[in-house]
Amino acid sequence: MTIRPIRRFGDPVLRTMTDPVTVFDDRIVSLVTDLLDTVSEPGRAGVAAPQIGVSLRAFSYDVNGDKGYVINPELVETAGEQDGEEGCLSVPGLSYPTRRASYAKVRGVDLRNEPVTVEGHDLMARCLQHETDHLDGIVYLQRLEAEKRRAALKEVRATDWFWNGG
């Protein structure tokens, strides 16, 4: 079991659009295994490849006993609205009210490059949107309203974990 360290906000890999997976080989099997192992830690709902330093389009999820992964996911449908606290492993110890759709659906592929669809409401919907954002180089703080985002970034810069390139 390999639980990979989580990259912290400020690390450039978190702000970079990921590349699609085009070769389905042992390296992708290893990546998916690491994503599944890493999301298995208590209190984790999802882990995107950039959060473990890999700029490829894949994420794992573990929400209310529903555990899996998606390679090359695309958010294809959302509906409704929810407004609740959201956190991120890359922004440890901090959470902020974040508006998301209350239903979300992603389509992608599995390790055999076969189509998969994952959908859900509430926490699963939030997870699917959050992890897809990571693959598009978006950290949820960017989704906050301007005033809340400024306050959040000030809090982040004051932490002892903020990665500033040093």
Contact map, one row per residue, 1 for C-alpha under 8 A:
1110000000000000000000000000000001001000000000000000000000000000000000000000000000000000000000000000000000000000000000000000000000000000000000000000000000000000000000
1111000000000000000000000000000011001100000000000000000000000000000000000000000000000000000000000000000000000000000000000000000000000000000000000000000000000000000000
1111100000000000000000000000000001101100000000000000000000000000000000000000000000000000000000000000000000000000000000000000000000000000000000000000000000000000000000
0111110000000000000000000000000001100100000000000001000000000000000000000000000000000000000000000000000000000000000000000000000000000000000000000000000000000000000000
0011111000000000000000000000000000000000000000000001000000000000000000000000000000000000000000000000000000000000000000000000000000000000000000000000000000000000000000
0001111100000000000000000000000000000000000000000011100000000000000000000000000000000000110000000000000000000000000000000000000000000000000000000000000000000000000000
0000111110100100000000000000000000000000000000000111100000000000000000000000000000000000010000000000000000000000000000000000000000000000000000000000000000000000000000
0000011111100000000000000000000000000000000000000010000000000000000000000000000000000000111100000000000000000000000000000000000000000000000000000000000000000000111000
0000001111100100000000000000000000000000000000000000000000000000000000000000000000000000011000000000000000000000000000000000000000000000001000000000000000000000011000
0000000111110100000000000000000000000000000000000000000000000000000000000000000000000000000000000000000000000000000000000000000000000000000000000000000000000000011110
0000001111111110000000000000000000000000000000000000000000000000000000000000000000000000000000000000000000000000000000000000000000000000000000000000000000000000001110
0000000001111111000000000000000000000000000000000000000000000000000000000000000000000000000000000000000000000000000000000000000000000000000000000000000000000000000000
0000000000111111000000000000000000000000000000000110111000000000000000000000000000000000000000000000000000000000000000000000000000000000100000000000000000000000000000
0000001011111111000000000000000000000000000000000110000000000000000000000000000000000000000000000000000000000000000000000000000000000100111000000000000000000000000000
0000000000111111100000000000000000000000000000000000000000000000000000000000000000000000000000000000000000000000000000000000000000000101111000000000000000000000000000
0000000000011111110000000000000000000000000000000000001000000000000000000000000000000000000000000000000000000000000000000000000000000011110000000000000000000000000000
0000000000000011111000000000000000000000000000000000001000000000000000000000000000000000000000000000000000000000000000000000000000000011100000000000000000000000000000
0000000000000001111100000000000000000000000000000100001110000000000000000000000000000000000000000000000000000000000000000000000000000011100000000000000000000000000000
0000000000000000111110000000000000000000000000000000001110000000000000000000000000000000000000000000000000000000000000000000000000000000000000000000000000000000000000
0000000000000000011111000000000000000000000000000000000110000000000000010000000000000000000000000000000000000000000000000000000000000000000000000000000000000000000000
0000000000000000001111110000000000000000000000000000000111000000000000110000000000000000000000000000000000000000000000000000000000000000000000000000000000000000000000
0000000000000000000111110000000000000000000000000000000000000000000000000000000000000000000000000000000000000000000000000000000000000000000000000000000000000000000000
0000000000000000000011111001000000000000000000000000000000000000000000000000000000000000000000000000000000000000000000000000000000000000000000000000000000000000000000
0000000000000000000011111111100000000000000000000000000000000000000000000000000000000000000000000000000000000011100000000000000000000000000000000000000000000000000000
0000000000000000000000111111100000000000000000000000000000000000000000000000000000000000000000000000000000000000000000000000000000000000000000000000000000000000000000
0000000000000000000000011111110000000000000000000000000000000000000000000000000000000000000000000000000000000000000000000000000000000000000000000000000000000000000000
0000000000000000000000011111111000000000000000000000000000000000000000000000000000000000000000000000000000000000000000000000000000000000000000000000000000000000000000
0000000000000000000000111111111100000000000000000000000000000000000000000000000000000000000000000000000000000010000000000000000000000000000000000000000000000000000000
0000000000000000000000011111111110000000000000000000000000000000000000000000000000000000000000000000000000000010000000000000000000000000000000000000000000000000000000
0000000000000000000000000111111111000000000000000000000000000000000000000000000000000000000000000000000000000000000000000000000000000000000000000000000000000000000000
0000000000000000000000000011111111100000000000001000000000000000000000000000000000000000000000000000000000000000000000000000000000000000000000000000000000000000000000
0000000000000000000000000001111111110000000000000000000001110000000010000000000000000000000000000000000000000000000000000000000000000000000000000000000000000000000000
0100000000000000000000000000111111111000000000000000000000000000000000000000000000000000000000000000000000000000000000000000000000000000000000000000000000000000000000
1111000000000000000000000000011111111100000000000000000000000000000000000000000000000000000000000000000000000000000000000000000000000000000000000000000000000000000000
0011000000000000000000000000001111111110000000111000000000110000000010000000000000000000000000000000000000000000000000000000000000000000000000000000000000000000000000
0000000000000000000000000000000111111111000000000000000000011000000110000000000000000000000000000000000000000000000000000000000000000000000000000000000000000000000000
1110000000000000000000000000000011111111100000000000000000000000000000000000000000000000000000000000000000000000000000000000000000000000000000000000000000000000000000
0111000000000000000000000000000001111111100000100000000000000000000000000000000000000000000000000000000000000000000000000000000000000000000000000000000000000000000000
0000000000000000000000000000000000111111110111100000000000011100000000000000000000000000000000000000000000000000000000000000000000000000000000000000000000000000000000
0000000000000000000000000000000000011111110100000000000000000100000000000000000000000000000000000000000000000000000000000000000000000000000000000000000000000000000000
0000000000000000000000000000000000001111111100000000000000000000000000000000000000000000000000000000000000000000000000000000000000000000000000000000000000000000000000
0000000000000000000000000000000000000011111100000000000000000000000000000000000000000000000000000000000000000000000000000000000000000000000000000000000000000000000000
0000000000000000000000000000000000000000111110000000000000000000000000000000000000000000000000000000000000000000000000000000000000000000000000000000000000000000000000
0000000000000000000000000000000000000011111111100000000000000100000000000000000000000000100000000000000000000000000000000000000000000000000000000000000000000000000000
0000000000000000000000000000000000000010001111100000000000001110000000000000000000000000000000000000000000000000000000000000001000000000000000000000000000000000000000
0000000000000000000000000000000000000010000111110000000000111110000000000000000000000000000000000000000000000000000000000000001000100000000000000000000000000000000000
0000000000000000000000000000000000100110000111111011000000111000000000000000000000000000000000000000000000000000000000000000000000100000000000000000000000000000000000
0000000000000000000000000000000000100000000001111111000011110000000000000000000000000000000000000000000000000000000000000000000000110110000000000000000000000000000000
0000000000000000000000000000001000100000000000111111111111100000000000000000000000000000000000000000000000000000000000000000000000000010000000000000000000000000000000
0000001000001100010000000000000000000000000000011111111100000000000000000000000000000000000000000000000000000000000000000000000000000110000000000000000000000000000000
0000011100001100000000000000000000000000000000111111110000000000000000000000000000000000010000000000000000000000000000000000000000000100000000000000000000000000000000
0001111000000000000000000000000000000000000000111111110000000000000000000000000000000000000000000000000000000000000000000000000000000000000000000000000000000000000000
0000011000001000000000000000000000000000000000001111111000000000000000000000000000000000000000000000000000000000000000000000000000000000000000000000000000000000000000
0000000000001000000000000000000000000000000000001111111100000000000000000000000000000000000000000000000000000000000000000000000000000000000000000000000000000000000000
0000000000001001111000000000000000000000000000001100111110000000000000000000000000000000000000000000000000000000000000000000000000000010000000000000000000000000000000
0000000000000000011110000000000000000000000000001100011111000000000000000000000000000000000000000000000000000000000000000000000000000010000000000000000000000000000000
0000000000000000011110000000000000000000000000011000001111100000000000111000000000000000000000000000000000000000000000000000000000000010000000000000000000000000000000
0000000000000000000010000000000100000000000000011000000111110000000011111000000000000000000000000000000000000000000000000000000000000010000000000000000000000000000000
0000000000000000000000000000000100100000000001111000000011111000000011100000000000000000000000000000000000000000000000000000000000110000000000000000000000000000000000
0000000000000000000000000000000100110010000001110000000001111100001111000000000000000000000000000000000000000000000000000000000000000000000000000000000000000000000000
0000000000000000000000000000000000010010000011100000000000111110011110000000000000000000000000000000000000000000000000000000001000000000000000000000000000000000000000
0000000000000000000000000000000000000011000111000000000000011111111100000000000000000000000000000000000000000000000000000000000000000000000000000000000000000000000000
0000000000000000000000000000000000000000000011000000000000001111111000000000000000000000000000000000000000000000000000000011000000000000000000000000000000000000000000
0000000000000000000000000000000000000000000000000000000000000111110000000000000000000000000000000000000000000000000000000000000000000000000000000000000000000000000000
0000000000000000000000000000000000000000000000000000000000000111111000000000000000000000000000000000000000000000000000000000000000000000000000000000000000000000000000
0000000000000000000000000000000000000000000000000000000000001111111100000000000000000000000000000000000000000000000000000000000000000000000000000000000000000000000000
0000000000000000000000000000000000000000000000000000000000011110111110000000000000000000000000000000000000000000000000000000000000000000000000000000000000000000000000
0000000000000000000000000000000000010000000000000000000000011100011111000000000000000000000000000000000000000000000000000000000000000000000000000000000000000000000000
0000000000000000000000000000000100110000000000000000000001111000001111100000000000000000000000000000000000000100000000000000000000000000000000000000000000000000000000
0000000000000000000000000000000000000000000000000000000001110000000111111000000000000000000000000000000000111100000100000000000000000000000000000000000000000000000000
0000000000000000000010000000000000000000000000000000000011100000000011111000000000000000000000000000000000011110000000000000000000000000000000000000000000000000000000
0000000000000000000110000000000000000000000000000000000011000000000001111100000000000000000000000000000000111000000000000000000000000000000000000000000000000000000000
0000000000000000000000000000000000000000000000000000000011000000000001111110000000000000000000000000000001111000000000000000000000010000000000000000000000000000000000
0000000000000000000000000000000000000000000000000000000000000000000000011111000000000000000000000000000001110000000000000000000000010000000000000000000000000000000000
0000000000000000000000000000000000000000000000000000000000000000000000001111110000000000000000000000000111100000000000000000000110010000000000000000000000000000000000
0000000000000000000000000000000000000000000000000000000000000000000000000111110000000000000000000000000111100000000000000000000000000000000000000000000000000000000000
0000000000000000000000000000000000000000000000000000000000000000000000000011111000000000000000000000001111000000000000000000000000000000000000000000000000000000000000
0000000000000000000000000000000000000000000000000000000000000000000000000011111100000000000000000000111110000000000000000000000000000000000000000000000000000000000000
0000000000000000000000000000000000000000000000000000000000000000000000000000111110000000000000000000111100000000000000000000000000000000000000000000000000000000000000
0000000000000000000000000000000000000000000000000000000000000000000000000000011111000000000000000000111000000000000000000000000000000000000000000000000000000000000000
0000000000000000000000000000000000000000000000000000000000000000000000000000001111100000000000000011111000000000000000000000000000000000000000000000000000000000000000
0000000000000000000000000000000000000000000000000000000000000000000000000000000111110000000000000011110000000000000000000100000000000000000000000000000000000000000000
0000000000000000000000000000000000000000000000000000000000000000000000000000000011111000000000001111000000000000000000000000000000000000000000000000000000000000000000
0000000000000000000000000000000000000000000000000000000000000000000000000000000001111100000000011110000000000000000000000000000000000000000000000000000000000000000000
0000000000000000000000000000000000000000000000000000000000000000000000000000000000111110000000111100000000000000000000000000000000000000000000000000000000000000000000
0000000000000000000000000000000000000000000000000000000000000000000000000000000000011111000000111100000000000000000000000000000000000000000000000000000000000000000000
0000000000000000000000000000000000000000000000000000000000000000000000000000000000001111101111110000000000000000000000000000000000000000000000000000000000000000000000
0000000000000000000000000000000000000000000000000000000000000000000000000000000000000111111101100000000000000000000000000000000000000000000100000000000000000000000000
0000010100000000000000000000000000000000000100000000000000000000000000000000000000000011111100000000000000000000000000000000000000000000000000000000000000000000000000
0000011110000000000000000000000000000000000000000010000000000000000000000000000000000001111100000000000000000000000000000000000000000000000000000000000000000000000000
0000000110000000000000000000000000000000000000000000000000000000000000000000000000000011111111000000000000000000000000000000000000000000000000000000000000010000000000
0000000100000000000000000000000000000000000000000000000000000000000000000000000000000011111111000000000000000000000000000000000000000000000000000000000000000000000000
0000000000000000000000000000000000000000000000000000000000000000000000000000000000000010001111100000000000000000000000000000000000000000000000000000000000000000000000
0000000000000000000000000000000000000000000000000000000000000000000000000000000000000011001111110000000000000000000000000000000000000000000000000000000000000000000000
0000000000000000000000000000000000000000000000000000000000000000000000000000000000001111000011111000000000000000000000000000000000000000000000000000000000000000000000
0000000000000000000000000000000000000000000000000000000000000000000000000000000000011110000001111100000000000000000000000000000000000000000000000000000100000000000000
0000000000000000000000000000000000000000000000000000000000000000000000000000000000111100000000111110000000000000000000000000000000000000000000010000000000000000000000
0000000000000000000000000000000000000000000000000000000000000000000000000000000000111100000000011111000000000000000000000000000000000000000100110000000000000000000000
0000000000000000000000000000000000000000000000000000000000000000000000000000000011110000000000001111100000000000000000000000000000000000000000110000000000000000000000
0000000000000000000000000000000000000000000000000000000000000000000000000000000011100000000000000111110000000000000000000000010010000000000000000000000000000000000000
0000000000000000000000000000000000000000000000000000000000000000000000000000011111000000000000000011111100000000000000000000110000000000000000000000000000000000000000
0000000000000000000000000000000000000000000000000000000000000000000000000000011111000000000000000001111100000000000000001100110000000000000000000000000000000000000000
0000000000000000000000000000000000000000000000000000000000000000000000000000111110000000000000000000111110000000000000111100110000000000000000000000000000000000000000
0000000000000000000000000000000000000000000000000000000000000000000000000011111000000000000000000000111111000000000000111001110110000000000000000000000000000000000000
0000000000000000000000000000000000000000000000000000000000000000000000000011110000000000000000000000001111100000000011110000100100000000000000000000000000000000000000
0000000000000000000000000000000000000000000000000000000000000000000000001111100000000000000000000000000111110000000011100000000100000000000000000000000000000000000000
0000000000000000000000000000000000000000000000000000000000000000000001011111000000000000000000000000000011111000001111000000000000000000000000000000000000000000000000
0000000000000000000000000000000000000000000000000000000000000000000001111100000000000000000000000000000001111100001110000000000000000000000000000000000000000000000000
0000000000000000000000000000000000000000000000000000000000000000000001111000000000000000000000000000000000111111111100000000000000000000000000000000000000000000000000
0000000000000000000000000000000000000000000000000000000000000000000011100000000000000000000000000000000000011111111100000000000000000000000000000000000000000000000000
0000000000000000000000010001100000000000000000000000000000000000000000100000000000000000000000000000000000001111110000000000000000000000000000000000000000000000000000
0000000000000000000000010000000000000000000000000000000000000000000000000000000000000000000000000000000000001111110000000000000000000000000000000000000000000000000000
0000000000000000000000010000000000000000000000000000000000000000000000000000000000000000000000000000000000001111111000000000000000000000000000000000000000000000000000
0000000000000000000000000000000000000000000000000000000000000000000000000000000000000000000000000000000000001111111100000000000000000000000000000000000000000000000000
0000000000000000000000000000000000000000000000000000000000000000000000000000000000000000000000000000000000111100111110000000000000000000000000000000000000000000000000
0000000000000000000000000000000000000000000000000000000000000000000001000000000000000000000000000000000000111100011111000000000000000000000000000000000000000000000000
0000000000000000000000000000000000000000000000000000000000000000000000000000000000000000000000000000000011110000001111100000000000000000000000000000000000000000000000
0000000000000000000000000000000000000000000000000000000000000000000000000000000000000000000000000000000011100000000111110000000000000000000000000000000000000000000000
0000000000000000000000000000000000000000000000000000000000000000000000000000000000000000000000000000001111000000000011111001100100000000000000000000000000000000000000
0000000000000000000000000000000000000000000000000000000000000000000000000000000000000000000000000000001110000000000001111111100000000000000000000000000000000000000000
0000000000000000000000000000000000000000000000000000000000000000000000000000000000000000000000000000011100000000000000111111110000000000000000000000000000000000000000
0000000000000000000000000000000000000000000000000000000000000000000000000000000001000000000000000000011000000000000000011111110000000000000000000000000000000000000000
0000000000000000000000000000000000000000000000000000000000000010000000000000000000000000000000000000000000000000000000011111111000000000000000000000000000000000000000
0000000000000000000000000000000000000000000000000000000000000010000000000000000000000000000000000000000100000000000000111111111100000000000000000000000000000000000000
0000000000000000000000000000000000000000000000000000000000000000000000000000000000000000000000000000111110000000000000111111111110000000000000000000000000000000000000
0000000000000000000000000000000000000000000000000000000000000000000000000000000000000000000000000001111100000000000000001111111111000000000000000000000000000000000000
0000000000000000000000000000000000000000000011000000000000001000000000000000000000000000000000000000000000000000000000000011111111100000000000000000000000000000000000
0000000000000000000000000000000000000000000000000000000000000000000000000010000000000000000000000000000111000000000000100001111111110000000000000000000000000000000000
0000000000000000000000000000000000000000000000000000000000000000000000000010000000000000000000000001000100000000000000000000111111111000000000000000000000000000000000
0000000000000000000000000000000000000000000000000000000000000000000000000000000000000000000000000000000000000000000000000000011111111100001100000000000000000000000000
0000000000000000000000000000000000000000000001110000000000100000000000000000000000000000000000000000000000000000000000000000001111111110000000000000000000000000000000
0000000000000000000000000000000000000000000000010000000000100000000000001110000000000000000000000000000000000000000000000000000111111111000000000000000000000000000000
0000000000000000000000000000000000000000000000000000000000000000000000000000000000000000000000000000000000000000000000000000000011111111111100000000000000000000000000
0000000000000110000000000000000000000000000000010110000000000000000000000000000000000000000000000000000000000000000000000000000001111111111000000000000000000000000000
0000000000000001110000000000000000000000000000011100001111000000000000000000000000000000000000000000000000000000000000000000000000111111110000000000000000000000000000
0000000000000011110000000000000000000000000000000000000000000000000000000000000000000000000000000000000000000000000000000000000000011111110000000000000000000000000000
0000000000001111110000000000000000000000000000000000000000000000000000000000000000000000000000000000000000000000000000000000000000001111111000000000000000000000000000
0000000000000111000000000000000000000000000000000000000000000000000000000000000000000000000000000000000000000000000000000000000000001111111101000000000000000000000000
0000000010000110000000000000000000000000000000000000000000000000000000000000000000000000000000000000000000000000000000000000000001001100111111100000000000000000000000
0000000000000000000000000000000000000000000000000000000000000000000000000000000000000001000000000100000000000000000000000000000001001000011111110000000000000000000000
0000000000000000000000000000000000000000000000000000000000000000000000000000000000000000000000000000000000000000000000000000000000000000001111110000100110000000000000
0000000000000000000000000000000000000000000000000000000000000000000000000000000000000000000000000000000000000000000000000000000000000000011111110000100000000000000000
0000000000000000000000000000000000000000000000000000000000000000000000000000000000000000000000000110000000000000000000000000000000000000001111111000100000000000000000
0000000000000000000000000000000000000000000000000000000000000000000000000000000000000000000000001110000000000000000000000000000000000000000111111101100000000000000000
0000000000000000000000000000000000000000000000000000000000000000000000000000000000000000000000000000000000000000000000000000000000000000000000111111100000000000000000
0000000000000000000000000000000000000000000000000000000000000000000000000000000000000000000000000000000000000000000000000000000000000000000000011111110000000000000000
0000000000000000000000000000000000000000000000000000000000000000000000000000000000000000000000000000000000000000000000000000000000000000000000001111111000000000000000
0000000000000000000000000000000000000000000000000000000000000000000000000000000000000000000000000000000000000000000000000000000000000000000000011111111100000000000000
0000000000000000000000000000000000000000000000000000000000000000000000000000000000000000000000000000000000000000000000000000000000000000000011111111111110000000000000
0000000000000000000000000000000000000000000000000000000000000000000000000000000000000000000000000000000000000000000000000000000000000000000000000111111111000000000000
0000000000000000000000000000000000000000000000000000000000000000000000000000000000000000000000000000000000000000000000000000000000000000000000000011111111100000000000
0000000000000000000000000000000000000000000000000000000000000000000000000000000000000000000000010000000000000000000000000000000000000000000010000001111111110000000000
0000000000000000000000000000000000000000000000000000000000000000000000000000000000000000000000000000000000000000000000000000000000000000000010000000111111111000000000
0000000000000000000000000000000000000000000000000000000000000000000000000000000000000000000000000000000000000000000000000000000000000000000000000000011111111100000000
0000000000000000000000000000000000000000000000000000000000000000000000000000000000000000000000000000000000000000000000000000000000000000000000000000001111111110000000
0000000000000000000000000000000000000000000000000000000000000000000000000000000000000000001000000000000000000000000000000000000000000000000000000000000111111110010000
0000000000000000000000000000000000000000000000000000000000000000000000000000000000000000000000000000000000000000000000000000000000000000000000000000000011111110010000
0000000000000000000000000000000000000000000000000000000000000000000000000000000000000000000000000000000000000000000000000000000000000000000000000000000001111111010000
0000000000000000000000000000000000000000000000000000000000000000000000000000000000000000000000000000000000000000000000000000000000000000000000000000000000111111110000
0000000000000000000000000000000000000000000000000000000000000000000000000000000000000000000000000000000000000000000000000000000000000000000000000000000000000111110000
0000000100000000000000000000000000000000000000000000000000000000000000000000000000000000000000000000000000000000000000000000000000000000000000000000000000000011111000
0000000111000000000000000000000000000000000000000000000000000000000000000000000000000000000000000000000000000000000000000000000000000000000000000000000000011111111100
0000000111100000000000000000000000000000000000000000000000000000000000000000000000000000000000000000000000000000000000000000000000000000000000000000000000000000111111
0000000001100000000000000000000000000000000000000000000000000000000000000000000000000000000000000000000000000000000000000000000000000000000000000000000000000000011111
0000000001100000000000000000000000000000000000000000000000000000000000000000000000000000000000000000000000000000000000000000000000000000000000000000000000000000001111
0000000000000000000000000000000000000000000000000000000000000000000000000000000000000000000000000000000000000000000000000000000000000000000000000000000000000000001111
